[in-house]
Amino acid sequence: MAVIAAMAGFVLWRNIPVASVEIPRGNEQAAQLPAADALQAAGPVISTGQGRPAEAVRLKTFEDLKRRAKAGDAVAQRLLADTYESCYIVNFNREHFLNFVDVTGGMMTDPAELQGLERATSERVAQCDVVDGGAIVPLELIRGWYAQAAENGDLAARLTDNALNKKSVGAAESASLIEEVLGSNDPAAVFAMGSTLFRNFPAGFSGPAGELVTGDQASEAWQVAACRMGYDCGPSSVLMGTMCLAMMGCASDDYEGAVKRILKSDLERRNLERRVTEILRLMEGR
């Protein structure tokens, strides 16, 4: 849970009360979301100096993703929400973000960690420069795309949307949701399960699947299981970039390695492995 708590702190917007954000819903949601020209007016374009060819590739990739999302592709809608979320802090106040990075770098003593931080910062800034021209990302844009993806059937987005809206889920629905994730064979849904565990399931949740969502390393176990299923947890992933920026974990090869480094004892690491193995076993049996 320590890993989840620290990374959640980096995504500060998630703690803003739901009542302060209006989420468009329904079939016309995509049309109600802010247009690119309106977003452009909200913030400046900031150059990264990484070269025009790379910038052009990033821009095309982003625009293609946005086009697919607007066409109704649920996975693209969730990935677009993920992209906007990863740039929320970066584009909200670039100067403050870079100052935060400077402070973080000043606390590092390992040259490999510092080099990793520099790479993660450069990569994130370059990516966020092409996200609607580096404009400030409105909260409703992130929440709105998660909600639309959830409405269109994306399970990972539904888990995230439930958590962001603090949806009250009863014991029967909770058990059904666990079964749905276990039967999905969807690494993104399995990872989202871990990321949203303590918001989506009540503290006293019990039943046959209760052990899967409660106790130490529960969240991390779902996430590591997703990594082993093929979720992008490698050193160049957005996930590891966030891990580096949020927790100074900038020298790990992958997310699983980073989690195991953070755990304090072999007992905790063995408990994590036991839990991951059980999740994967249950999924294979479906």
Secondary structure as UniProt FT lines:
FT   HELIX           2..10
FT   HELIX           12..15
FT   HELIX           18..20
FT   TURN            27..28
FT   HELIX           29..32
FT   HELIX           36..40
FT   TURN            41..42
FT   HELIX           52..70
FT   TURN            71..72
FT   HELIX           74..86
FT   HELIX           88..92
FT   HELIX           94..106
FT   HELIX           111..129
FT   HELIX           132..134
FT   HELIX           139..151
FT   TURN            152..153
FT   HELIX           155..164
FT   TURN            165..166
FT   HELIX           171..182
FT   TURN            183..184
FT   HELIX           187..200
FT   TURN            203..204
FT   TURN            208..209
FT   HELIX           210..213
FT   TURN            216..217
FT   HELIX           218..229
FT   TURN            235..236
FT   HELIX           238..247
FT   HELIX           255..262
FT   HELIX           266..284
//
